[in-house]
């Protein structure tokens, strides 16, 4: 099936990135549907004209939004579905879904792996919901929701095996502060989106340990090489990891103060336990879950991934961050 336009568009998710995506989409769409799980959150949104919990400075014309907490109604009545639900919760939302998605254009803006299945989100939609490969796209690239809220320049890459469909989605997202391009490397973009969160936790841990900028630069360089090795093993493709969808997203997530994964890692490096850091975080750090998923996945590929292993040992094996990073530092170049 070839999509010549996005048709009716729905955003599914209630967090900061979902709010940013809705803001972007409403530059082009007169009306959108917005799925949120909680009816009380929807009522507060309608009354306050902004998301009551995330990016509260972004105001919306709520008359142009059809809010719904019924995922089946949302899927049934829309043509393009943009999923922006954190990966640890995607299955709990989708288990209520009974509506066929084979005729839909499914776009994932989720930078994570589906837990338990250890699948990219695009592959999960293909296998579990029979969405044709050419009708599944992902959104990647360096893009903090907080900067979208401020209309700061943002560069997004839409990955899809069907480049014409990718361009349709890219055109939906493009505006004066969002620049877009397309790529057929959907799985490469998704895997790199997961790994950059893991590496951002590593960067945060090292920041918390006060290891300095010199070591951070070495860590970034080695993280990029580690990412390149994994992508080559799992999805051989003619890609340039120096492109913004890979390196750009890696850099902004490892260095920016807006990066929740870096903040989470910094707390771990400063001595917080994993549980305490999670409780104090206002938003979920998907890299915590991504670390475990990627560790499991790499048992199949046996790629040399010392940074992933170090973060896993700190978060899941409770190895001292200072001890584990010292061991890691001896293996880096």
C-alpha positions, 0 to 999 in steps of 0.5 A: 500500500502506498500512502500519498498523504498522511490522512488523519493523524494521531499522536499516541502518548502523553509525555514530553516527546509526545507533546513536542511531536504534537506541537510539530504536527499541528503546524501542518494539520488542522486537527489531530487526535491525541491518545492519552491513557488518563482521562483526568490528564485529558480534562486538565489539558482541555482546561489549561490548554497545555499538557499539565505534566510536561512542557507546560509552556507549550500552549495548544488550541484544544479545539483542534485536538480530539482527545481520547483514552480509547486506543481502539477508537484512535487507531480505527479513526486515523490513518497515520499513527505516531507512537510516542509511548516509552518503550517499557510501557508500550506492550501494556498500552497495546495489549488493549488494542483489538483494531487491525493496523494493516492499513495504517501508516505506523510511525514510531518516535520511541527510542527504546527496545520492546522489553522481554521481546528484545525487538525494535519497536518497528519490528514488533509492529510488523511481527505482532500486528502484521503491519507491512514493512513499508508502512512502518517508519521511525523518527530519529536524530538529535531532538530534545523535546525541550528545544522543540518547545522553544522553536530551536532548530531540530534535525529529524531523520525518518527511517522507512524501507519505502522512501516515498512513505518516509518522505510523506512523514518527513513532510508532515514534520518539516517546518521552519525549525524542524529540518527533515531527511529520509533513510531506508535504515530504519533498524539502524536508526532504532538501534542507535537510538537505544545505544545512545541512551546507554552511552549517555548513562555512561557519560553521566556516570563519568560526569558524576565521578568527575573524570573530566572532558578529556575522558568524555571525549575518549568515551564518545569516540569509543561509543561511536565505534562500539555502535558501528560494530553492533550495527554492522553485525545486526543489520549490515547496511551502507550507512554513515554513522557520522550522519546526524541520525547516529553521531548527532543523536549520540552527541546531544544525548551524551552531552546535553543537560536536557538528556534524562539518561545523562542526568540518571547516570550522573546521579549513579556516579554521585553515589545514588542507588539505581532505585533512588535515582529512578524515584527522583527522576521526573521522567523515565530514563529509557537507557536503563531498560535499553541496557538490559535489552541490548545486553540480552540481544548481544548474546546472539551477536557477540559484539565487543561492547565494553561500554555497554558491559560496564553500564550493565555491570553498574546498573544490574550487577551493582558493581561500584561505578568507580571500580567498573569505570576504572576497568573500562578506562583501561580498555579504551583508546 
